[in-house]
């Protein structure tokens, strides 16, 4: 079954260049991903955490808007590990294949 991507570009207020060392849980970032045989070469992800050379994240390009709103309200990464709404969008990325990281300022429902 193919996974349909959702375009969230209208919710992006700004993009600022940054590095992976400066991002942490709850940040939304976009980056170029250069691994072989991948579908999404420019993922927009909600950061869960980094462990060694692995970045754990939820690719919000595969989530509907209302799920992202709930995700942005979370304060603990432990709650998200078993969150069924994000299961299909959970991804691990090799940090060595990541370049051009941009921190996203995402417009929430409360800010509209």
RABELZI-V633893 format. One record per residue. N is the residue number from 0. SS is DSSP state (@ for helix, = for strand, . for the rest). PHI is phi in radians with two decimals (* if undefined). OMEGA is omega in whole degrees, -180 to 180 (NA if undefined). Layout:
N:SS:PHI:OMEGA / N:SS:PHI:OMEGA
This chain:
0:.:*:180 / 1:.:-1.36:178 / 2:.:-1.67:-178 / 3:.:-1.56:177 / 4:.:-1.47:179 / 5:.:-1.97:180 / 6:.:-1.55:-180 / 7:.:-1.88:-174 / 8:@:-1.07:-180 / 9:@:-1.23:179 / 10:@:-1.60:-179 / 11:=:-1.44:177 / 12:=:-1.48:180 / 13:=:-2.78:175 / 14:=:-2.27:179 / 15:=:-2.21:177 / 16:=:-1.10:-180 / 17:.:-2.67:176 / 18:.:-2.17:180 / 19:@:-1.10:-179 / 20:@:-1.19:-178 / 21:@:-1.70:-179 / 22:.:-1.81:-180 / 23:.:-2.62:-176 / 24:.:-0.93:176 / 25:.:1.62:178 / 26:.:-1.33:173 / 27:=:-1.89:180 / 28:=:-2.29:174 / 29:=:-2.18:-180 / 30:=:-2.69:173 / 31:=:-1.55:-180 / 32:=:-2.05:-171 / 33:.:-1.80:178 / 34:.:-1.24:-179 / 35:.:-1.43:175 / 36:.:0.96:177 / 37:.:-2.06:-179 / 38:.:-1.57:-175 / 39:.:-1.81:-177 / 40:.:-1.44:177 / 41:.:-2.32:-178 / 42:.:-1.31:171 / 43:=:-1.94:-170 / 44:=:-2.22:171 / 45:=:-1.68:-175 / 46:=:-1.30:173 / 47:=:-1.70:179 / 48:=:2.90:178 / 49:=:-2.12:177 / 50:=:-2.42:-177 / 51:.:1.14:-180 / 52:.:-1.77:-180 / 53:=:-2.08:175 / 54:=:-1.87:176 / 55:=:-1.71:-175 / 56:=:-2.71:174 / 57:=:-1.98:-180 / 58:=:-1.34:-175 / 59:@:-1.29:176 / 60:@:-1.18:179 / 61:@:-1.85:-178 / 62:.:-2.07:175 / 63:.:-1.34:-175 / 64:@:-1.01:-177 / 65:@:-1.15:178 / 66:@:-1.24:178 / 67:@:-1.11:178 / 68:@:-1.03:178 / 69:@:-1.17:179 / 70:@:-1.09:-178 / 71:@:-1.20:178 / 72:@:-1.48:-179 / 73:.:-1.23:-180 / 74:.:-2.06:-177 / 75:.:-2.24:178 / 76:@:-1.17:180 / 77:@:-1.16:178 / 78:@:-1.16:-174 / 79:@:-1.36:-175 / 80:.:-0.98:-179 / 81:.:-1.94:-177 / 82:.:-1.27:-173 / 83:@:-1.12:-179 / 84:@:-1.21:-177 / 85:@:-1.82:-175 / 86:@:-0.93:-178 / 87:@:-1.26:-177 / 88:@:-1.85:179 / 89:=:-1.17:-180 / 90:=:-2.44:169 / 91:=:-2.05:-178 / 92:=:-2.20:173 / 93:=:-1.37:-178 / 94:@:-1.13:179 / 95:@:-1.23:180 / 96:@:-1.71:-178 / 97:=:-1.73:176 / 98:=:-2.53:177 / 99:=:0.90:-179 / 100:=:-1.38:178 / 101:=:-2.24:176 / 102:=:-1.39:-176 / 103:=:-1.77:168 / 104:=:-1.65:-172 / 105:=:-1.78:-179 / 106:.:-1.41:179 / 107:.:-1.61:179 / 108:.:-1.07:180 / 109:.:-1.13:-179 / 110:.:-1.45:180 / 111:.:-1.34:NA
